Structures are given as C-alpha cells and as structure tokens.
Amino acid sequence: MKNQKCLITSSVAYAIRNLIIISNLLLSFTAHAQLPNNELHGHYIAQTDSTMYSFFEFDGNGKASIMGMGNGDYFVKGDTLYVFPDKSIFKFKIKGDTLTGVSNWVTNGVWVKNDSIVEKQRKDKIIAQKNASLLHDYYILTKNGNPLEALLDSVKGDYTKNITSLCDQGLSRACMDYFGLQLSQDTSIMGAILKGDKINPNAITLNPELIKLGEKIIALGEYEGHTLLGYYYFITGNNSKAKDEWEKGSEKGSMKATLSLMQLIDDQEEKED
C-alpha cells in the first residue's frame, strides 16, 4: 500500500513537472509570436479605385514603397502591420495575402498580394529583427504616431533623450527626427527663417554635428539623409552643396530630393533670365 502511494505521488509529480514545462514552452512560443518583425514581403494592389494608395511594396527588410512615390518603414506585430510614411502612420490587419486598412488614410481599403516582383532585401536576420524591435520602440515613444503628445514630451526633455537613444542604436528614422530637433534649436537659422530674412552664408557657421548626423543617416542606408542635408545646406545659403546632396538622393530614388532639385534648378534659371 505504501509503495502504491509512493507510485501515485511520483506520477502526480511527474505530470505536474511536464505540465510546467509545456506551459513554459507555450508562453515562450506566444511571446516569440508577438515579437515585432519586418518579414512581410511582396507587392500589394488596391482592390478598388476609391483608395488613395494604389499599391504598397514591402521588401522583407523593413522598407515599404508607397505607390513608388516614397519609402516608409514598417513592422508587423501579431496580425497588425504598421507602416510609417513621412508624417503619419498606417495600420492594416493581415489575413493571409490580404491587408485591410484600419487607420486614417487607409480605412476600409483592401490590398491583395499580387505577385513577388519585389526583390527580397533581407540579408541579415539579426539586424532586420533589431530594426523591427527599434521601430516598435519608436512607435511607443511617439505615442502611437501622435505628434502632439510626442511634442509635449520633447518639451520635458524625455522625448529628445529617448529619440537620441534610438538613433544611437541605429534606427535611421529616429536619427531623422533628431536631425529636425537639432535644427529647430539653431536659433540663428530658425529665427531668420521665421522672420523671412535672407540668410547670408558667410555669416553662418555650419554645425559640424548636424552634418555628421546627416552623414550617419545616409550610412545607415536611409537615402533621405541626402534630402535632409540638402535642405540644411539650402537654408544656410550653400546652394551648390544642397544641389550635390539632392542629386545624390535623386540618383538613389528619393522623390523628395528630386523635387527639391528641380525647384532649385528652376529658381536658378529664373534668376539667370
């Protein structure tokens, strides 16, 4: 009888131990499944003409082409896709090969994967995963894409501190935001712009840290760094340097750099006439 009780006790203990192991594995699997990632890949076409965006392309490495007019960053968490264009955020629900818009600008739109004409750019899984996690942290930091709340945080200094940290970890979008913050704090330049005064390039000392930050953005693979640097040179009166940066950005596919370059050339031609 005693041996029988020991056997039952041992069996119960064994069952409990296995249950704990299985539970931990399930928790681990669930946690992993909820990690942000940027593996989504392909060309997604709108199913109606009423949507503002006819197609999106995802490179499987965190970059999304928005109708070929500009690039954005993206990550996926669970069944939700988050796309960051210039100054907003798009959210989609993913079901199979279908994306359904659930946020402003894409609400109720439906995009279906058409084919695999987009070249998959995923080369380093570790770096790609790191970028997805950093972009998720950026999403949280910017109050789910709410610029007003993020601005209030920047006044307290918390936003600047945290955005700098994300930039230091290699998130180019955070570096671009930090570039804007640094530029806005240059009173000699911004004061003149707000007053409508013409800036004398000979009276302005270029900020080497800002230039270094722009070069870092480019080195991180974000060609809009050329657009930002070009803008900085332009507003400080260094048009030749601005043109050089915008030409480089345009060659790499930046629509913003191309438009800025065209406007600069038009202005120069008008002055010559």
N, C-alpha and C positions, 0 to 999 in steps of 0.2 A: 504493500500500500504506500509505504514511504517512497519507494522507488518510482511508483506511478505518479505521485505528487511532484517529485523532482522532475520527471519527464515532462509533465504538463507545464510546470513553471518554466523549464528550459525552452519548450516550444513557444510559449507566450512571449518570452523574452526575445527569442529569435524572430518571431513575427513582428514584434514592435520595432526591433532594430532594422529589419528590412523596410518597414513602413516609413521609418525616419529617413532612411537612405533614399527611397523612392520619392518622398516628399521634397527632400533637398534637391534631387535631380530635377524634379518638375519646377521648383522655384527657380533653379538656375537656368533651366530652359526658357521659362517665361521671362525672366529678367533679360536674357540674351535676345529673345524675340522682340523686346521692346527697345533695344538699343537703336539709336538713330543710325541710319546708313544712307549711302548715296549710290546704291547699286542699280537703281531704275535706269533702264536704257531703251532707247527707241524713238520713233517718230510717231507722234500722236496728232491725229487730224480731227478738227471740229466736225460734229455731225450735222450742224445747221449753219446757215449763213448769218444768223442773228447774233452770234457770239462775236465779241470784239477781237478775239485772238483766234486766227485760223488754224495755227498749229504750234506745238511745242516739240522740241527735240532734247533728249536727255542723253548725256554721253557716258553714263555709268561711272562717273568720277566726280560728280558734284556740280557740273556746269550745265545750264539749260539754255537753249536758244529759243528766244521768244519771237516767233514768226521771222526769224532771220534778221530782225531789226536790232537786236541787242541780246546780251547774255545776262543770265541771272544765276544765283547759287541755289541749290536745293538739297533737302534731305527728306528721308522718309522715316516715320516712326509709327509702328503699328500699321494701320490701314490708311494713314493720312500722309499726303505729300505736301510739303511746304516749299514754295518757290519764292525767291527773293529777287524781284526785278530791281528797278532803280530806287524807288522811294516808297514801296508798298510791300505787300505780301499776299500771295495767292495760296489758297488751301484747296486741296482736292481729296476726295475719298477714292481709294483704289479698290477696284473689284475686277480681278482678272486682268484683262488688257484694256480696261475702261477707266477713265478718270472723270469724276463728276465734281464740278466746281461747287464749293460751299462757302466762299467768302466773296467780298466785294470785288467787282470787275469780272469775276468768272462764275458768279452764282448761277446754278442750274445748267451751266454749259456742260456738254458731254464731248469728250475727246477719246477716240479709239486708236489703239496702236495699229498702224497701217503696215509697216514692214520694218526691216532692220537696215535701212540705208545709212543710218548714222553709225559712224565708226566708233567702236567702244574704246574709250580712252583710259580705262582702268589698268594701271601698270603696277601700282604698289598698294596692296590691300591694307597694310598697316597705316600708311599715310592717308589713304582715302577714308578709312574709318576714323582717324584722328580729326580730319577736316569736318566730317559729318557731325562728330560729337561737339567740336568747337562751334559749328554753325548752330547747333541746337542750343548751346550755352548763350550764343549771341541772341537767339530768338527769345530766350527767357530774359536776358538782360535788357532787351529793347521793349520789354512789356508786351510781348506777342505782336510786335510791329507797331506799337502805339508811340509815335514820335513825341507827342506832347508829354507823356509820362516819362519817357526817356530824357527829355529836355529838363524836366524838373529834377531828375536825378543828377543831371550834369551840373546843375546849379549847386547842388550839395557836394559835388566833387566825386561822388560814388561812381557815376557813370564813366567819367574820364579815367578813373583808376582802373575800373574793370575792363573798359574797352582797350586800354593800353595793354593790359594783361593778355587779352585775347590776341591782340596784334603781335605781342612778343612771342606768343605760342605758334604764330604762323598763319592766322586767319586773315586773308587779304581784305575781306570786307570790313573787318574791324579796323585794319590799318587805314582804309579809305575814310572811314568815319573819323578816325583820329586825325587824319590829314585835315579834314574840314574843321575840326575843333581847333587845331593848332593855327590854321589860317584865320579863323574868326577872332582869335585872340591877338592877332597882329594889328594893333590899333593904328599904326602909321599907314597901313594899307586900307584896312576896312573903313577907317574914318574918312579917308579921301574918297573912297567909293560911295559911301553913304551921302557925302556932301556933293557928289557929282564932279569932284575936282579931277583934273588930269594929273596922272602920276608921272613925275619926272624920274626915269630910270636911274639917272645919275645921282639922284638924291636918296635912292633906296638901296639899302644893303640887303642883298638876298640872304634868306635864312638857310644856312647850310644843313641844319637839322631837318627842315621841311623838304629840302631837295633830297636828302638821304632817305627820308621816309618814302618819298615818291619812287625812288630807285628800288627800295625794298619791296614795294608793292609790285613793281614790274618783275623783280627777281622771283617773287612768289608765283609768277605765272599769270598775273592779272594785267592784261594789256590796257585796261582803263587807267592804270597808273600813268601812262603816257598822256591821257586826256587831262588828268589832274595836274601833272607837271606843266603841261602846255598852258593850262588855264592860269597857273601861278605865274609863269613867265609872261603871259599876255597882260595880266592886270598890273604887273610891275613894269610894263613898257618894253619888255625884251621880246619883241615880235619875232625876231629871227630864231631864237631858241624855242619859242612857242610853236612856230611853224615846223621846226625839226621834230619836236615831240609828237605833234599831231600827225605828221607824215608817217612816223614810226607806228603810231597807234592805228592809223588808217590801213597801213600795209598788213597789220595783224588782224584786221577785221572789225575794228571799233567804228560803229556808226557815229557815235558822238564825236570822236576825233575827226572823222571825215567831214561831218557837218561844220565843225569848228574851223577846220582847214579851209573849206570852201568859202565860209564867211570872211575869214581873214584875207584870202586872195581877192575876193570881191571888193573888200574895203580898200585894199592896196591899189587895185586897178582904178577905183573911183578917185582916189587921191591923185593918181598919175594923170587922169583925164582933167 
